[in-house]
Amino acid sequence: MSRAPSHAAGLHPLGFVALPAHARPGGFDHAAVHRGRARLFVAHTANDAIDVIDTRDPRLIDSIGGLAGVAGALVDEASDLLFTSNRGEDTVGILELRKGGAPAKVAVGARPNGLAYDPQRRLLLCANVGDPARAGAPSVTLVDVAVRAAVGQITMPGRTRWAIHDPDRGLFFVNIADPPAIVMIDPATPDRIAGRFAMPARGPHGLDLDPRRGRLYCACDDARLLAVDAGSGAVLATLELSGGPDVVFLNAALDRLYVAIGDPGVIDVIDVAGWRRVATVPTETGAHTIGFDPVANRVYAFLPGSHRAAVFADPGGEGGAS
């Protein structure tokens, strides 16, 4: 990992991890960390691959190819599985990390993107963006991971964004861009929407869950962050962001939410306990996606212009918005 020369309030820059050059125009998308293996998996969409970073000594150690238009990456540590959403071929990939080899693939809806997993039911939800050019409506597909087969598909009211599973309520939550909403999917009824929360902001995009507070954090395209009661859907608080957001990650140990903003290329660091922005950390124009390692309190920002990952540490100290 090459070293960074500067210091940023709220997140301390540690350096960069060089990643493979882009094979075609494009960049990176979602990322996930396997704490037990000390591995970070990031969708390198431009290369149809998952790049693998060693988080103990941050460096590239592998690239898993053959994943056309890969957009999403999700890990289930208990079963040692890596899931991918492959937008270029309308599949999800299921890779058994203990065995290695090529991922198993299951056909889903048009242009899959967001992923969420219910480990108790071994049920993977894939949120499909849709494709009007080929009559592919936005939808979610539920995949039985044990038998490697789709077991349900539900048409969504608009373009899907990110998704998350709430183990306490036994529900999936899925962001819908327009009409702006968070929809609920109950795995017990995989043929219908279980409920819907209307959102008072344009373009719900990034989504994460705060189990301790019973809140969803919904980052919206109109540069607003919403704190939403996961039970009632009530919007408890709003906060202005530095620009239109994409990926968000909650650091529950430090009560911090990291919000990736591709334009102008920053990470907003939010103190969710005090509900205030404590730092705005420069990354690179177009860097709309991040990964988070909760073991080391490190944030990885994926830089499409220079095909690198910028690595930051969060010491959890006080700081003012920059």
N, C-alpha and C positions, 0 to 999 in steps of 0.2 A: 504494500500500500504506500503510494507516494504521499508526502506530507503537505498539508495546507499551511500557508504562511500567516493567515489572518485569524482574528477572533471575532465571534459574533455573539451578541447578548442572547442569553437563553439557551443556545446550543453552541457547544464548543467544536469547531472543525478539527477533525483528526487527520484527514487526508482523503485520498481518492483510490478507488479500485478501477483499474482499466478493464473494460469489457470489449467483446469483439466488435469490430466495425460493422455498421449496418450493411446488409446485403442489398437493400433497396430503401427508398424513402420510408420514413417512419421512425419509430423509437421503441419505447418501453411501455409496459402497462403494469398490471397489479403484481404484488409481491407478497410472499408469506415466509415466515421463519419457522423452522423446526428446532426448538430449543435443545432437545436431547441430542440431536445430531450436530448442533451448531452449524446449521446450514440455512442460507437464505436463497429462496427460489424466486426469480423475477422473470416475468414474461417479456422476452425480447421479440416484440411483434414483428419488427423489420426483418428478423432472421428466422421466423417460424420456429423459435427455440425457447427453452427455459435456460437461463444462465444460472449457475450455482456458485454461490460465494461462501467461503469458509468464514464464519463470524468470529472465530477465536483469533485468527490472524488474517484480517480481511483481505481476501484475494480470490480471484476467479479460479475455480478448480474443475469446472465441467460445463458443458452445454448439452442439453438434451434436445435433439432436433426432431424433425418430422411432425411438427405441431402447427399446421397451417393457420396463420393469422392468430396465433395464441394471444389471448387478451387477459385471462384470469389465471391466478395461481392460488391454491388453498391447501393447507396442510392439516391432517388429523394425526396428532402425535400418538395417541393411544393405539391406533391401528397401523401406524407407520405408513400412511398413504399420502401421496401428492395428487391433487386434482388440478386439471387444467380445463379452460374453456377455449375451444379452437374455432375462432370466428370464421376462418377461411374455409372450413369444411363442415360446419354445423355439427360438431361433436364435442363431447367432454372426454378428457383422458383420465385414466385411473392408473397410477403407477405405484406398485408395491416396492417401497424403497429397500426393503430387506433383500428382495430378489433382483432388483434392477431390471435391465432389459427394456423392451419397448412398452409404452403404456397400452392398456386395453382401451378401446374407444367405443363410446355409445352415442348413437345418433340422437340429437335433441332438436330444438327449434331453430329458427333463422337467426344467425349471427349471435351466438352465445357470448356472454360477457360475465356478469356477476355470479359468484358462487357462494353457497352457504351449506353447512353440513350438520345434520342431526345424528350424532354418534350413537344414541340409544336405539334409534330405528334403522341406523345405517342407511340414511336417506340423504341424497345429495340434491340440492335445488340449484338449477341453472337458470339464470335470468337472461332471456333472449331478447336482444334489441329489436329484432324484426327487420324486414327488408321489403318495402313497398314495391320495388322493381320486380319482385318475383312472388308477390302475394303472400309474403311471409309476415304475418302479424306479430307484434310484440307478445311474448308469452313467457311462462315459466314451465320448465320440464322438471319433473321429479324422477330421480334415478335410484333404483334399488342397487346399492353398491355390492351387496352380497352376490346377486345373480347377474350383475352387469347388464341391466335392462331398464329402459324407461317404463315407469308405472303410472304416469299421469302427465297431462299437459293442460295448462289453463291459459286462455287468452287474457291478456292484460289490457287495461283501459288506455294505455299509452306506452311510450318508449320506456323500457326498464333501464335502471341504472344499477347501483350496487345492492347487495342483499346481505342479510345476517340472520343467524339463528339465535333465539332466546331460549336457553335450556330451562329456565324457571317457568316460563309460560308454555313451553313446548310448541312455539310458533316460529315461522319464518317471517321476517319483515323485508319488503322489497320497495326500493324507491322508484317512483314513476315521475318522469320529467314533466309530462303535460297530458292531462290536467295534473297539477302538482299534488302529489299524494304519497303516502306510505301505505301499501297494502299488506294485509296479513294472510298467510297461507297456513292452514292447519293440516299437518301430515295425515291426520285421521280422515280428512275429506279432500283427497288429492285431485278433485275434479271441479273445485270452485274456490272463489275468493272468500275467505272467512270474515273479512272486515276491511275497512278503509279509513284512514285518517287524512282529511284534506289538509294541505300545508299552505300557509299564507305567504309563500315566497316562490319565485319562479325557478323551476328546474332543480328539484331535489337530486343530488348527485352522490357525494360521499356519505357513508353511513357507518356508525359504530354504536355499540351498546355499552352502557355503564350499569352493570348489574347491581352494584352497591346502592346506587341512587334510583334505580328503576327508570333510567332515562335512555332515550335514543338521541344521538347527536347527528343532525341532518344538515349537511353543508350544501347550499343551494347556489345555482348559477348566478343569481343576482347579488352575489357577494354577501350573503347573510348565512350565519350559523344559527340553527334552531335547536333548543333543548326541548325535547318532547317527552311527555309522560308515556311510558311504554304500555301502560294499562288503559288509559283513557284517551290518549292522543292529544291531550291538551298541550298547547305550546307554552312552556313555562318561562322561557327567556329567549331573546334574540341578541345577536352580536354582529357588528359589521366586520367584514373580512377585507383583506387587502386587494382582493380581486375574485374572479370566478374560480371556485375550488373544484378539486377532483377528489383524490384519495384522502381519507382521514384515518388516523389511528389513535386510540386512547392508550395512554400510559397510566394504568390504574394506580400503580404504586406511587406515582408523583402527582396524580390529579392533573395531568397535562393531556391536552389533545393537540395533535400535530395535523395541520391542514396544508396539503400541497396545492399550490396555486401556480399554474403554468405561465400566466401573464400577469405580472411582469417576471415571474420566476423567483418565488419565495416560498418559505414555510412559515405560516403563522403558528405561533405557540400560544395555546389558550390555557389559562388556569381555570379549570372547570369548577373548582370550589369557590373562587372569587368571581367567576364569570367575567374575565377580562383577558385581553390580549397582552402578554408579557414580552413578546419578542416577535420581530419579523426578520427572518434569516434569509439572506440572498442565496439563490442556488444557480439557476441558468434559465434563460428564456425557453419555454416549452417543457420545463421539468414539472409535469403535472402528477407524478406518481412517486410514492415513497414506500419504504419498508421499515418495520420497527422490530428491534431485538429487545424484548423485555428483560432478558438476563443481564445484559450490559448497559441498558438504558441508552441504546444507540439507534439513531435514525439514519437511514440510507436514502438519499435523494438521487433519482436516476436522471442523468443529464443527456438528452438526446443529441444535442449539438456536438458534444465531445465524446460520446459513447463511453461514459464513466459513471461510477457511483460515488457521490460525495458522502463521506461518513462523518456524522456528528455525534457527540456525547451530550447527554443532558444531565448536568449535575444537580438539577432540582433547586438551584439557588434563586434568589430574588432578582428581578430584572424589570426594567421599564420597556415599554413598547418603543421600538426603534423606527 
